[in-house]
Amino acid sequence: MKAKYAIRHLVERALDIKKLTPEIENEINYELTQTGYISDIDYEALELLMSEMDAGRIQLIASF
């Protein structure tokens, strides 16, 4: 993806569709692996995603 704050953009996609798909999860993991660090903005986005999942507003879609 290589965009600035790529993880934040992926989290926005998950929030928009109210689902964390395997594809989005894999892209997030890829970005974390490639950069080796996480920006404050991306970290806050991941915190928001996790809190939304904990609250049941985002559904985790299992891979088949």
C-alpha positions in Angstrom: 0.0 0.0 0.0 2.9 2.4 0.9 0.6 5.3 1.6 1.3 7.6 4.5 -0.7 6.3 7.5 -1.7 3.2 5.5 -2.9 1.4 8.6 -5.2 4.3 9.4 -6.7 4.0 5.9 -7.2 0.3 6.3 -8.9 0.8 9.7 -11.2 3.4 8.0 -12.1 0.7 5.5 -13.0 -1.7 8.2 -15.0 0.9 10.1 -16.9 1.8 6.9 -18.0 -1.7 6.2 -18.3 -2.6 9.9 -16.1 -5.7 9.3 -12.5 -6.7 9.8 -12.0 -9.0 6.8 -9.0 -11.3 6.4 -7.8 -9.1 3.5 -7.8 -6.0 5.7 -6.1 -7.8 8.6 -3.4 -9.2 6.2 -2.8 -5.7 4.8 -2.4 -4.3 8.3 0.0 -7.0 9.2 1.9 -6.5 6.0 2.3 -2.8 6.7 3.5 -3.4 10.3 6.0 -5.9 9.0 7.3 -3.7 6.2 7.8 -0.6 8.3 8.8 -2.2 11.5 7.2 0.6 13.6 3.8 2.3 13.9 3.1 6.0 13.8 1.0 7.6 16.6 -1.8 8.1 14.1 -1.8 4.5 13.0 -1.6 3.4 16.6 -4.6 5.5 17.6 -6.5 4.0 14.6 -5.8 0.5 15.7 -6.9 1.3 19.3 -10.2 2.6 17.9 -10.6 -0.5 15.8 -10.0 -2.7 18.8 -12.4 -0.8 21.0 -15.1 -0.9 18.3 -14.6 -4.7 18.0 -14.8 -5.1 21.8 -18.0 -3.1 21.8 -19.4 -5.4 19.1 -19.8 -2.7 16.4 -17.2 -4.3 14.1 -17.5 -7.9 13.1 -14.4 -10.1 12.7 -14.7 -12.2 9.6 -12.8 -15.5 9.8 -10.8 -16.7 6.8 -12.0 -20.0 5.3 
